[in-house]
Amino acid sequence: MTTLSHECILVGAESLTLQCGKLLVERGHRLLAVVTSDNSLRMWAESLGIPIFDGPAALLERDDLGCDYLFSIGNRLVLPSGVLRLARRAAINFHDGPLPRHAGLFAPVWALIARELSHGITWHVMTD
């Protein structure tokens, strides 16, 4: 069985971002860049020789950077449209609640306060 490998960019600053990055690498995908302010994520990326960027706009300073997928996980920044266009296939965002019911920050907490009987997450494609 042949597995398909994708070139990816990872944007985020939480432990979930790091765990998703590890899974991508373990499954044979290539991380071309990591955009983060998180020290743990920076140290991990650095240990693998993955270029690290301080903010999403810094990606646009490189004219040779493109990817199959851009993943925004644990990221609270709105990504510029130029950054979204770096992804040839899709720019995908993780949200920790079911959209649109629990949009915004702290979706799991709001679900607990509302005494929801179930909860979920959302992966969605980002566009301009």
Secondary structure by P-SEA (a helix, b strand, c coil): cbbbbbbbbbbbbcaaaaaaaaaaaaacccccccccccaaaaaaaaaaccccccccccccccccccccbbbbccccccccccccccccccbbbbbccccccccccaaaaaaaaacccccbbbbbbbcc
